Amino acid sequence: MVLTTIFNLPILNCMKFHPLRTAGLVTGAALLTVTGAACGAGSTGNAASGGKPEILAAFYPLQWLTERVGGTAAQVTGLTNPGVEPHDVELTPKQIAALTEARLTVYVKGIQPAVDEAVEQHANGRGFDATTAVTTLPATSGEVEPHGDDAHPEEGHSEGDGHDHSADGEQGHDPHIWLDPSRLATVAVKLGDKLAEVDPAGAQGYRERAGAAAKELTTLDQEFTKGLATCGKRTIVTAHAAFAYLADRYKFEQVGISGIDPDSEPSPARLAQVAEVAKREKINTIFTEALVSPKVADVLAREVGAKTGVLDPVESKPASGDYLSAMRQNLAALRTAMECT
């Protein structure tokens, strides 16, 4: 009787009903919350934005790029608030409703389980996984195995590093593709094509802006290539193993205190291994980041006689500037830590 009443409510006449898949029962109040928000979004994903197509971006670097490519022709909304660790985000019913109605949702599969699930269940095939545009690295790439003569840097770290990769990409890929500007340039071009598909009227503009964004990213790539060409050190120690793509592109090695998931706790054995590498390589800087507690990095730095510095994985909007300026700050930090000339 309750369900009959709900499905006859006038508010549902403005849209198709999209049931949420949940473990338990969906109450009438929760159903109205989601469907009411979806009605507001419009069945074509553009009513609430003055005719502009509604595009969702999972977290900051994708939002930055999508705004660059979409320009004033699209209404771009982020799913992760500034200052929130993207790995931990949970979507609200309103966000799920918006995702159901959006023209396109831009995301990176493997970094935000809640977003991955929502796209699979509610995006109606209108999702763009940015990792499909580029060659990805396996989740174990980009770290030096810290065991002296038994190390095999070309193979990344061994199975015994103490990291849990169960929450990484479905095929075990490293999701941090945006930290390689050259890969992000490729994503920009593909994103322009995707936006042109969902909004053909703006196709030319999307592709032109995608080309301009790719050019900016190519310039950034060239700055990194030149800036990291001649360095006294080729190894860095980071709070978590987010920088494999950066290391792969510019030919240095990262040792992550934690794994790809910044919430994973390093074991005492892992900390001892990282300290061994830091001493052997005469590391002068242990890198931490804004959204991860610096406590472990601070302890390690004191143990090996190094200082701490910030290397930003650019997972959230910087306090000032944007993706490009944050990456240039990363370049400056790397040049200092790696003793580049």
Residue frames relative to the residue before (quaternion, step in Angstrom):
aa qw qx qy qz dx dy dz
M 1.0000 0.0000 0.0000 0.0000 0.00 0.00 0.00
V 0.6475 0.5130 -0.3184 0.4650 3.57 1.03 -0.83
L 0.6714 0.4966 -0.3066 0.4567 3.58 0.91 -0.92
T 0.6134 0.5452 -0.3494 0.4522 3.59 1.02 -0.75
T 0.6544 0.5115 -0.3094 0.4630 3.57 0.93 -0.88
I 0.6584 0.5186 -0.3149 0.4454 3.60 0.90 -0.92
F 0.7166 0.4586 -0.2757 0.4475 3.59 0.79 -0.94
N 0.6695 0.4665 -0.3115 0.4869 3.59 1.21 -0.21
L 0.4393 0.6980 -0.4683 0.3170 3.60 1.24 0.00
P 0.5455 -0.6406 0.4276 0.3304 3.62 -0.93 0.85
I 0.5998 0.5993 -0.3780 0.3717 3.63 1.03 -0.67
L 0.6682 0.5073 -0.3060 0.4501 3.59 1.16 -0.53
N 0.5246 0.6639 -0.4101 0.3405 3.59 1.20 -0.19
C 0.6297 0.5714 -0.3376 0.4037 3.59 1.20 -0.41
M 0.8115 0.1839 -0.0721 0.5500 3.61 1.16 -0.20
K 0.5572 -0.5319 0.4982 0.3980 3.48 -1.41 0.10
F 0.4273 -0.6857 0.5178 0.2813 3.57 -1.09 0.62
H 0.0945 -0.7847 0.6121 0.0270 3.55 -0.86 1.04
P 0.2480 -0.7992 0.5228 0.1628 3.63 -0.13 1.16
L 0.3804 -0.6971 0.5587 0.2390 3.54 -1.08 0.78
R 0.3441 -0.7084 0.5741 0.2240 3.54 -1.06 0.78
T 0.1088 0.7939 -0.5879 0.1105 3.53 -0.50 1.16
A 0.6102 -0.5698 0.4085 0.3690 3.52 -1.29 0.40
G 0.7804 0.2651 -0.1451 0.5474 3.57 1.10 -0.64
L 0.7145 -0.4086 0.3244 0.4662 3.55 -1.26 -0.37
V 0.3488 -0.7001 0.5778 0.2330 3.56 -1.14 0.66
T 0.3306 -0.7600 0.5231 0.1988 3.56 -0.62 1.07
G 0.6551 -0.5089 0.3765 0.4125 3.54 -1.27 0.36
A 0.6469 0.5245 -0.3286 0.4455 3.60 0.97 -0.81
A 0.6673 0.4886 -0.3113 0.4680 3.60 0.91 -0.88
L 0.6343 0.5367 -0.3301 0.4480 3.56 0.98 -0.82
L 0.6624 0.4965 -0.3082 0.4687 3.58 0.95 -0.84
T 0.6017 0.5614 -0.3596 0.4399 3.59 1.05 -0.70
V 0.7176 0.4483 -0.2582 0.4663 3.56 0.82 -1.01
T 0.7168 0.4481 -0.2794 0.4554 3.57 0.76 -0.98
G 0.6116 0.5431 -0.3559 0.4521 3.57 1.05 -0.64
A 0.6509 0.4974 -0.3171 0.4779 3.58 0.98 -0.83
A 0.6510 0.5188 -0.3240 0.4497 3.56 0.97 -0.81
C 0.6088 0.5380 -0.3573 0.4607 3.60 1.02 -0.70
G 0.6466 0.5202 -0.3194 0.4574 3.53 0.99 -0.82
A 0.6597 0.5180 -0.3165 0.4431 3.57 1.07 -0.72
G 0.4324 -0.7015 0.4662 0.3218 3.57 1.11 -0.54
S 0.5253 -0.6799 0.4121 0.3031 3.58 -0.93 0.84
T 0.7163 0.3993 -0.2628 0.5084 3.61 1.16 -0.30
G 0.5296 -0.6743 0.3926 0.3328 3.57 1.22 0.22
N 0.7229 0.4268 -0.2786 0.4665 3.61 1.07 0.53
A 0.4657 0.7130 -0.4432 0.2801 3.61 1.20 -0.18
A 0.7151 0.4669 -0.2614 0.4498 3.58 0.95 -0.86
S 0.7178 0.4295 -0.2403 0.4925 3.59 1.25 -0.20
G 0.6095 -0.6043 0.3497 0.3756 3.56 1.10 0.66
G 0.7445 -0.3933 0.2208 0.4922 3.57 1.04 0.69
K 0.5682 0.5794 -0.3940 0.4316 3.59 1.21 -0.22
P 0.5120 -0.6354 0.4630 0.3460 3.61 -1.00 0.66
E 0.3756 -0.7126 0.5508 0.2185 3.56 -1.01 0.89
I 0.0276 -0.7873 0.6153 -0.0282 3.57 -0.73 1.13
L 0.1950 -0.7795 0.5860 0.1050 3.58 -0.87 0.95
A 0.1234 -0.7693 0.6236 0.0636 3.56 -1.10 0.78
A 0.5204 -0.7119 0.3772 0.2829 3.56 -0.69 1.11
F 0.7902 -0.1385 0.1097 0.5869 3.61 0.92 -0.82
Y 0.8376 -0.3703 0.0913 0.3911 3.52 -1.36 0.44
P 0.7126 0.4425 -0.3361 0.4284 3.69 0.51 -0.90
L 0.6445 0.4983 -0.3209 0.4831 3.58 1.10 -0.64
Q 0.6236 0.5232 -0.3367 0.4733 3.58 1.06 -0.70
W 0.6298 0.5328 -0.3277 0.4605 3.58 0.96 -0.87
L 0.6985 0.4673 -0.2754 0.4667 3.58 0.82 -0.99
T 0.6680 0.5054 -0.3089 0.4504 3.59 0.92 -0.87
E 0.6275 0.5098 -0.3331 0.4852 3.59 1.06 -0.68
R 0.6220 0.5423 -0.3303 0.4581 3.58 1.07 -0.75
V 0.7341 0.4174 -0.2255 0.4858 3.56 0.86 -0.98
G 0.6796 0.4953 -0.2924 0.4553 3.59 0.99 -0.79
G 0.1736 -0.8134 0.5342 0.1514 3.57 1.06 -0.70
T 0.7640 -0.3236 0.2646 0.4915 3.55 -1.06 -0.78
A 0.5514 0.6426 -0.3815 0.3708 3.59 1.28 -0.09
A 0.7734 0.2758 -0.1447 0.5522 3.60 1.20 -0.43
Q 0.3488 -0.6893 0.5911 0.2319 3.53 -1.27 0.54
V 0.0816 -0.8279 0.5549 -0.0038 3.58 -0.30 1.27
T 0.0388 -0.7958 0.6039 -0.0220 3.57 -0.85 1.04
G 0.3374 -0.7434 0.5434 0.1955 3.57 -0.94 0.89
L 0.3902 -0.7248 0.5245 0.2176 3.56 -1.14 0.66
T 0.7267 0.3547 -0.2186 0.5462 3.59 1.27 -0.26
N 0.3847 -0.7440 0.4988 0.2231 3.58 -0.65 1.08
P 0.6139 -0.5434 0.4133 0.3963 3.61 -1.15 0.53
G 0.7990 0.2971 -0.2260 0.4714 3.56 -1.01 0.82
V 0.6046 0.5305 -0.3567 0.4752 3.59 1.30 -0.06
E 0.4528 -0.6680 0.5178 0.2839 3.57 -0.91 0.91
P 0.4476 -0.7411 0.4241 0.2656 3.64 -0.45 1.17
H 0.6057 0.5812 -0.3645 0.4030 3.60 1.01 -0.75
D 0.7466 0.4448 -0.2049 0.4503 3.57 1.08 -0.79
V 0.4373 0.7436 -0.4437 0.2425 3.60 1.23 -0.20
E 0.1094 -0.7413 0.6581 0.0735 3.54 -1.20 0.73
L 0.3780 -0.7490 0.5009 0.2127 3.58 -0.88 0.92
T 0.4132 -0.6849 0.5469 0.2472 3.54 -1.13 0.73
P 0.6555 -0.4858 0.3800 0.4357 3.61 -1.21 0.26
K 0.6319 0.5352 -0.3342 0.4501 3.59 1.02 -0.75
Q 0.6616 0.4967 -0.3067 0.4707 3.58 0.98 -0.80
I 0.6338 0.5180 -0.3333 0.4678 3.58 1.01 -0.76
A 0.6335 0.5193 -0.3247 0.4729 3.57 1.02 -0.79
A 0.6502 0.5076 -0.3138 0.4702 3.59 0.97 -0.84
L 0.6364 0.5291 -0.3219 0.4598 3.56 1.03 -0.78
T 0.6178 0.5581 -0.3315 0.4436 3.56 1.06 -0.78
E 0.7747 0.3742 -0.1713 0.4800 3.56 1.00 -0.85
A 0.5116 0.6761 -0.4182 0.3261 3.62 1.19 -0.35
R 0.5478 -0.6002 0.4683 0.3471 3.56 -1.19 0.57
L 0.7957 -0.0591 0.0777 0.5978 3.57 1.04 -0.80
T 0.1365 -0.7479 0.6418 0.1005 3.56 -1.16 0.70
V 0.1941 -0.7856 0.5831 0.0725 3.55 -0.69 1.16
Y 0.1364 0.8036 -0.5602 0.1475 3.60 -0.64 1.08
V 0.3333 -0.6862 0.5977 0.2465 3.55 -1.36 0.08
K 0.3304 -0.7707 0.5096 0.1931 3.55 -0.40 1.18
G 0.7576 0.3935 -0.2930 0.4305 3.53 -0.96 0.93
I 0.7087 0.4408 -0.2798 0.4744 3.60 1.19 -0.20
Q 0.7832 0.1901 -0.0968 0.5840 3.60 1.16 -0.58
P 0.2857 -0.8056 0.4901 0.1711 3.60 0.04 1.24
A 0.6442 0.5303 -0.3359 0.4370 3.61 0.97 -0.79
V 0.6622 0.4841 -0.3034 0.4848 3.58 1.02 -0.78
D 0.6173 0.5501 -0.3450 0.4442 3.59 0.94 -0.85
E 0.6850 0.4855 -0.2814 0.4646 3.58 0.88 -0.98
A 0.6668 0.5078 -0.3068 0.4510 3.57 0.93 -0.88
V 0.6406 0.5120 -0.3291 0.4682 3.59 0.97 -0.79
E 0.6609 0.5172 -0.3086 0.4478 3.57 0.91 -0.91
Q 0.7674 0.4008 -0.2005 0.4585 3.57 0.90 -0.93
H 0.8468 0.2563 -0.0656 0.4615 3.59 0.94 -0.82
A 0.5950 0.6133 -0.3690 0.3655 3.63 1.19 -0.22
N 0.3464 -0.7764 0.4734 0.2304 3.59 1.27 -0.04
G 0.7175 -0.4628 0.2452 0.4593 3.56 1.01 0.85
R 0.6084 0.5721 -0.3505 0.4239 3.59 1.27 0.00
G 0.4326 0.6654 -0.4909 0.3594 3.56 0.73 1.10
F 0.1515 -0.7615 0.6224 0.0987 3.56 -1.15 0.67
D 0.1789 -0.7712 0.6070 0.0685 3.55 -0.46 1.26
A 0.3869 -0.7717 0.4561 0.2161 3.57 -0.36 1.26
T 0.5932 0.5839 -0.3814 0.4021 3.60 1.10 -0.50
T 0.5946 0.5814 -0.3701 0.4141 3.61 1.18 -0.40
A 0.6299 0.5551 -0.3296 0.4319 3.60 1.24 -0.28
V 0.7846 0.2865 -0.1223 0.5361 3.59 1.21 -0.42
T 0.5449 -0.5546 0.4989 0.3829 3.52 -1.35 0.10
T 0.2251 -0.8003 0.5445 0.1114 3.57 -0.68 1.07
L 0.4022 -0.6695 0.5668 0.2622 3.52 -1.36 0.30
P 0.5422 -0.6011 0.4540 0.3722 3.61 -1.09 0.53
A 0.6537 -0.5583 0.3508 0.3714 3.54 -1.15 0.59
T 0.6865 0.4762 -0.2889 0.4675 3.59 1.15 -0.42
S 0.4875 0.6909 -0.4312 0.3146 3.62 1.23 0.02
G 0.7911 0.4337 -0.2503 0.3512 3.49 -1.40 0.21
E 0.6809 0.4300 -0.3210 0.4983 3.61 1.17 0.20
V 0.4060 -0.6762 0.5569 0.2604 3.55 -1.16 0.63
E 0.3954 -0.6820 0.5544 0.2669 3.57 -0.94 0.82
P 0.2403 -0.8428 0.4675 0.1157 3.59 -0.30 1.22
H 0.4442 0.6879 -0.4682 0.3321 3.60 0.54 1.13
G 0.6353 -0.5904 0.3404 0.3631 3.56 0.84 0.97
D 0.8602 -0.0496 0.0495 0.5051 3.57 -0.81 -1.03
D 0.6548 0.5125 -0.3203 0.4540 3.58 1.19 -0.35
A 0.4590 0.7083 -0.4387 0.3085 3.58 1.28 -0.03
H 0.0813 -0.7642 0.6382 0.0451 3.50 -1.22 0.65
P 0.1766 -0.8457 0.4913 0.1103 3.60 0.40 1.22
E 0.6439 0.5510 -0.3452 0.4032 3.56 1.01 -0.74
E 0.7031 0.4452 -0.2607 0.4894 3.58 1.25 -0.37
G 0.5166 -0.6123 0.4323 0.4139 3.59 1.24 0.11
H 0.6892 -0.4506 0.3211 0.4679 3.58 -1.12 -0.46
S 0.5643 -0.6339 0.4237 0.3166 3.53 -1.21 0.53
E 0.6896 -0.4646 0.3541 0.4280 3.51 -1.31 0.05
G 0.6892 0.5133 -0.2793 0.4284 3.58 1.17 -0.45
D 0.3987 0.7591 -0.4521 0.2458 3.60 1.13 0.41
G 0.5200 -0.6762 0.4003 0.3348 3.58 1.24 -0.06
H 0.5461 0.6159 -0.4106 0.3922 3.61 1.20 0.20
D 0.2972 -0.7222 0.5972 0.1831 3.54 -1.19 0.61
H 0.1039 -0.8274 0.5513 0.0260 3.57 -0.46 1.21
S 0.3453 0.7808 -0.4738 0.2159 3.58 1.22 0.22
A 0.7144 0.4322 -0.2579 0.4861 3.60 1.14 -0.53
D 0.4612 0.6716 -0.4610 0.3517 3.58 1.26 0.12
G 0.7880 -0.3203 0.2134 0.4806 3.55 -1.30 -0.11
E 0.6725 -0.5341 0.3302 0.3917 3.53 -1.18 0.62
Q 0.7296 0.3455 -0.2140 0.5499 3.59 1.10 -0.70
G 0.5868 -0.6061 0.3681 0.3909 3.59 1.20 0.28
H 0.4136 0.7073 -0.4866 0.3030 3.61 1.08 0.56
D 0.4921 -0.6020 0.5363 0.3284 3.52 -1.32 0.43
P 0.3141 -0.8072 0.4670 0.1781 3.64 -0.56 1.06
H 0.5682 0.6687 -0.3660 0.3098 3.64 1.18 -0.35
I 0.1043 0.8626 -0.4897 0.0718 3.59 0.98 0.84
W 0.6183 0.5914 -0.3503 0.3812 3.62 1.06 -0.66
L 0.6060 0.5715 -0.3614 0.4191 3.60 1.22 -0.26
D 0.6276 0.4038 -0.3498 0.5663 3.58 1.30 0.21
P 0.3646 -0.7663 0.4786 0.2254 3.64 -0.30 1.18
S 0.6331 0.5366 -0.3506 0.4339 3.60 1.02 -0.67
R 0.6482 0.4859 -0.3205 0.4910 3.59 1.02 -0.70
L 0.6540 0.5096 -0.3244 0.4553 3.59 0.96 -0.81
A 0.5835 0.5590 -0.3694 0.4589 3.60 1.14 -0.55
T 0.6419 0.5090 -0.3148 0.4792 3.57 1.03 -0.78
V 0.6245 0.5282 -0.3260 0.4740 3.58 1.03 -0.80
A 0.6210 0.5634 -0.3435 0.4231 3.60 0.97 -0.84
V 0.6693 0.4950 -0.2999 0.4660 3.58 0.89 -0.92
K 0.6673 0.4908 -0.3003 0.4728 3.58 0.92 -0.88
L 0.6257 0.5340 -0.3345 0.4599 3.58 1.04 -0.75
G 0.6102 0.5467 -0.3466 0.4569 3.58 1.03 -0.73
D 0.6554 0.5005 -0.3036 0.4772 3.57 1.01 -0.82
K 0.6512 0.5202 -0.3174 0.4523 3.59 0.97 -0.84
L 0.6642 0.4860 -0.3064 0.4783 3.59 0.93 -0.86
A 0.6188 0.5365 -0.3411 0.4614 3.58 1.06 -0.69
E 0.6348 0.5338 -0.3271 0.4529 3.59 1.08 -0.70
V 0.7483 0.4039 -0.2309 0.4729 3.59 0.86 -0.93
D 0.7764 0.1663 -0.1031 0.5991 3.59 1.24 -0.35
P 0.1439 -0.8538 0.4938 0.0806 3.61 0.49 1.19
A 0.5913 0.5918 -0.3756 0.3987 3.60 1.07 -0.62
G 0.7585 0.3489 -0.1979 0.5136 3.58 1.10 -0.60
A 0.2721 0.8307 -0.4650 0.1404 3.57 1.30 0.18
Q 0.6732 0.5069 -0.3163 0.4358 3.59 0.80 -0.94
G 0.6706 0.5058 -0.2959 0.4548 3.56 0.92 -0.91
Y 0.6364 0.5269 -0.3356 0.4524 3.58 0.96 -0.83
R 0.6971 0.4749 -0.2841 0.4558 3.57 0.85 -0.95
E 0.6295 0.5219 -0.3401 0.4644 3.59 1.05 -0.68
R 0.6865 0.4673 -0.2883 0.4767 3.58 0.91 -0.88
A 0.6006 0.5447 -0.3584 0.4628 3.59 1.10 -0.63
G 0.6466 0.5160 -0.3137 0.4661 3.56 1.00 -0.81
A 0.6494 0.5118 -0.3120 0.4679 3.57 1.02 -0.82
A 0.6482 0.5051 -0.3164 0.4738 3.60 1.00 -0.82
A 0.6398 0.5228 -0.3217 0.4624 3.58 0.99 -0.83
K 0.6330 0.5266 -0.3297 0.4618 3.59 1.04 -0.74
E 0.6324 0.5230 -0.3265 0.4689 3.61 0.99 -0.82
L 0.6882 0.4819 -0.2774 0.4660 3.56 0.94 -0.91
T 0.6127 0.5335 -0.3442 0.4706 3.58 1.11 -0.63
T 0.6185 0.5284 -0.3330 0.4767 3.57 1.06 -0.74
L 0.6426 0.5128 -0.3127 0.4757 3.58 0.99 -0.86
D 0.6247 0.5417 -0.3228 0.4605 3.57 0.99 -0.85
Q 0.6618 0.5042 -0.3027 0.4649 3.58 0.94 -0.87
E 0.6225 0.5365 -0.3353 0.4606 3.58 1.06 -0.72
F 0.6577 0.4923 -0.3083 0.4795 3.58 0.98 -0.83
T 0.6401 0.5379 -0.3293 0.4388 3.58 0.91 -0.89
K 0.6929 0.4588 -0.2659 0.4887 3.56 0.90 -0.93
G 0.7051 0.5059 -0.2742 0.4144 3.58 0.85 -0.99
L 0.7627 0.3413 -0.1832 0.5180 3.59 1.12 -0.62
A 0.3700 0.7686 -0.4583 0.2496 3.57 1.26 0.28
T 0.8073 0.1418 -0.0364 0.5716 3.58 0.88 -0.95
C 0.1829 0.7958 -0.5425 0.1973 3.55 -0.18 1.32
G 0.5183 -0.6569 0.4610 0.2955 3.55 -1.13 0.69
K 0.7646 0.2163 -0.1251 0.5940 3.57 1.21 -0.50
R 0.1672 -0.7864 0.5873 0.0931 3.57 -1.15 0.65
T 0.6520 0.4573 -0.3235 0.5111 3.60 1.19 0.49
I 0.0577 -0.7752 0.6279 0.0384 3.56 -1.05 0.79
V 0.2658 -0.7227 0.6117 0.1813 3.56 -1.28 0.47
T 0.0767 -0.8253 0.5589 -0.0242 3.57 -0.72 1.14
A 0.6476 -0.5370 0.3796 0.3849 3.55 -1.24 0.50
H 0.7788 -0.0799 0.0292 0.6215 3.57 1.01 -0.79
A 0.6060 -0.6379 0.3655 0.3037 3.51 -1.17 0.71
A 0.1857 0.8254 -0.5061 0.1678 3.56 0.63 1.17
F 0.7228 0.5265 -0.2137 0.3932 3.56 1.19 -0.53
A 0.2500 0.7997 -0.5124 0.1884 3.60 1.14 0.54
Y 0.6616 0.5030 -0.3222 0.4532 3.61 0.96 -0.78
L 0.6225 0.5210 -0.3294 0.4822 3.57 1.06 -0.76
A 0.6739 0.4914 -0.2881 0.4705 3.58 0.92 -0.92
D 0.6445 0.5263 -0.3168 0.4553 3.57 0.98 -0.82
R 0.6903 0.4932 -0.2824 0.4477 3.57 0.90 -0.92
Y 0.8198 0.2683 -0.1049 0.4950 3.57 0.86 -0.97
K 0.5255 -0.7286 0.3573 0.2556 3.52 1.25 0.69
F 0.5458 0.5229 -0.4924 0.4314 3.53 0.65 1.15
E 0.4370 -0.7011 0.5075 0.2448 3.57 -1.28 0.10
Q 0.1904 -0.7638 0.6038 0.1256 3.56 -1.05 0.76
V 0.1377 -0.7233 0.6670 0.1141 3.52 -1.25 0.59
G 0.1912 -0.8065 0.5531 0.0845 3.57 -0.50 1.19
I 0.4487 -0.6647 0.5217 0.2909 3.57 -0.92 0.89
S 0.7500 0.1724 -0.1006 0.6307 3.56 1.03 -0.89
G 0.6242 -0.5576 0.3959 0.3779 3.55 -1.28 0.17
I 0.7889 -0.2781 0.2299 0.4975 3.55 -1.24 -0.47
D 0.6758 0.4162 -0.2725 0.5440 3.58 1.11 -0.66
P 0.3716 -0.7657 0.4740 0.2257 3.63 -0.48 1.12
D 0.6239 0.5524 -0.3425 0.4340 3.60 1.21 -0.31
S 0.5297 0.6336 -0.4201 0.3762 3.59 1.22 -0.22
E 0.3598 -0.7440 0.5301 0.1898 3.56 -0.94 0.92
P 0.3682 -0.7243 0.5291 0.2446 3.61 -0.74 0.96
S 0.4509 -0.6775 0.5098 0.2789 3.56 -1.03 0.77
P 0.6503 -0.4946 0.3842 0.4299 3.60 -1.21 0.30
A 0.6297 0.5326 -0.3368 0.4543 3.58 1.04 -0.75
R 0.6438 0.5169 -0.3227 0.4628 3.56 1.00 -0.83
L 0.6462 0.5189 -0.3221 0.4576 3.59 0.92 -0.87
A 0.6428 0.5149 -0.3216 0.4672 3.58 1.00 -0.78
Q 0.6419 0.5248 -0.3168 0.4606 3.58 1.02 -0.80
V 0.6686 0.4930 -0.3015 0.4680 3.57 0.91 -0.93
A 0.6285 0.5288 -0.3313 0.4643 3.58 1.01 -0.79
E 0.6187 0.5484 -0.3324 0.4539 3.58 1.05 -0.79
V 0.6653 0.4910 -0.2976 0.4772 3.57 0.93 -0.92
A 0.6551 0.5328 -0.3179 0.4311 3.57 0.88 -0.96
K 0.6719 0.4782 -0.2962 0.4818 3.59 0.98 -0.81
R 0.6673 0.5164 -0.3061 0.4408 3.57 0.90 -0.90
E 0.7473 0.3877 -0.2032 0.4999 3.56 0.98 -0.90
K 0.3749 -0.7480 0.4662 0.2875 3.57 1.34 0.04
I 0.0981 0.8223 -0.5450 0.1313 3.55 0.92 1.03
N 0.2296 -0.8041 0.5358 0.1169 3.59 -0.82 0.98
T 0.7770 0.2393 -0.1231 0.5690 3.59 1.27 -0.32
I 0.1615 -0.7307 0.6548 0.1061 3.55 -0.99 0.89
F 0.2732 -0.8067 0.5059 0.1366 3.56 -0.50 1.19
T 0.0720 -0.7496 0.6570 0.0363 3.52 -1.09 0.88
E 0.2782 -0.7615 0.5614 0.1657 3.60 -1.27 -0.12
A 0.7023 -0.5341 0.2893 0.3713 3.53 -1.24 0.57
L 0.7744 0.3888 -0.1949 0.4595 3.61 0.88 -0.90
V 0.6686 0.4405 -0.2925 0.5229 3.58 1.28 0.11
S 0.5362 -0.6295 0.4509 0.3361 3.58 -0.94 0.85
P 0.3579 -0.7642 0.4986 0.1981 3.61 -0.84 0.95
K 0.3812 0.7776 -0.4592 0.1979 3.62 1.24 -0.14
V 0.6915 0.4675 -0.2937 0.4658 3.59 0.79 -0.97
A 0.6475 0.5174 -0.3166 0.4613 3.58 0.96 -0.86
D 0.6300 0.5382 -0.3297 0.4524 3.58 1.02 -0.79
V 0.6595 0.5042 -0.3045 0.4670 3.58 0.92 -0.92
L 0.6648 0.5052 -0.3017 0.4602 3.56 0.92 -0.94
A 0.6409 0.5348 -0.3252 0.4444 3.57 0.95 -0.88
R 0.6568 0.5012 -0.3163 0.4661 3.58 0.94 -0.84
E 0.6524 0.5381 -0.3169 0.4295 3.56 0.98 -0.85
V 0.7796 0.3381 -0.1752 0.4971 3.59 0.93 -0.88
G 0.5065 -0.6797 0.4087 0.3382 3.59 1.26 0.06
A 0.4982 0.6349 -0.4340 0.4005 3.57 1.08 0.72
K 0.4395 -0.6340 0.5498 0.3203 3.55 -1.32 0.09
T 0.4006 -0.6682 0.5472 0.3060 3.58 -1.28 0.06
G 0.0265 -0.7757 0.6306 0.0069 3.52 -1.22 0.59
V 0.4808 -0.6693 0.4893 0.2855 3.57 -1.26 0.31
L 0.0066 0.7287 -0.6847 0.0070 3.52 -1.04 0.95
D 0.2494 -0.8353 0.4812 0.0920 3.53 -0.27 1.33
P 0.3036 -0.7508 0.5532 0.1954 3.63 -0.72 0.98
V 0.3491 -0.7829 0.4550 0.2413 3.58 1.36 0.10
E 0.2794 0.7637 -0.5260 0.2488 3.56 0.89 0.95
S 0.7579 0.2116 -0.1312 0.6030 3.57 1.26 -0.40
K 0.6437 -0.5311 0.3748 0.4038 3.58 -1.20 0.47
P 0.4671 -0.6800 0.4810 0.2967 3.61 -0.82 0.92
A 0.6308 -0.5373 0.4000 0.3916 3.57 -1.22 0.49
S 0.7727 0.0055 -0.0183 0.6345 3.56 1.17 -0.60
G 0.7512 0.3608 -0.2701 0.4823 3.55 -1.13 0.57
D 0.4291 -0.6803 0.5350 0.2587 3.54 -1.27 -0.43
Y 0.7952 -0.2768 0.2107 0.4967 3.56 -1.28 -0.30
L 0.6792 0.5097 -0.3052 0.4309 3.58 0.81 -0.99
S 0.6913 0.4651 -0.2880 0.4721 3.59 0.85 -0.92
A 0.6254 0.5316 -0.3409 0.4583 3.61 1.04 -0.71
M 0.6647 0.4931 -0.3054 0.4711 3.57 0.97 -0.81
R 0.6386 0.5068 -0.3358 0.4718 3.60 1.03 -0.66
Q 0.6098 0.5164 -0.3481 0.4902 3.58 1.11 -0.59
N 0.6108 0.5374 -0.3406 0.4713 3.59 1.08 -0.70
L 0.6370 0.5312 -0.3261 0.4536 3.57 0.96 -0.86
A 0.6567 0.5065 -0.3103 0.4647 3.57 0.91 -0.89
A 0.6573 0.5088 -0.3087 0.4623 3.59 0.97 -0.86
L 0.6536 0.5098 -0.3085 0.4666 3.58 0.99 -0.82
R 0.6419 0.5337 -0.3285 0.4418 3.57 0.93 -0.85
T 0.6573 0.4951 -0.3086 0.4770 3.57 1.02 -0.77
A 0.7044 0.4738 -0.2724 0.4529 3.59 0.80 -1.01
M 0.7386 0.4049 -0.2177 0.4931 3.58 1.03 -0.79
E 0.3855 -0.7585 0.4513 0.2691 3.56 1.35 0.11
C 0.1978 0.8050 -0.5238 0.1960 3.54 0.81 1.12
T 0.2560 -0.7665 0.5711 0.1443 3.55 -1.17 0.61
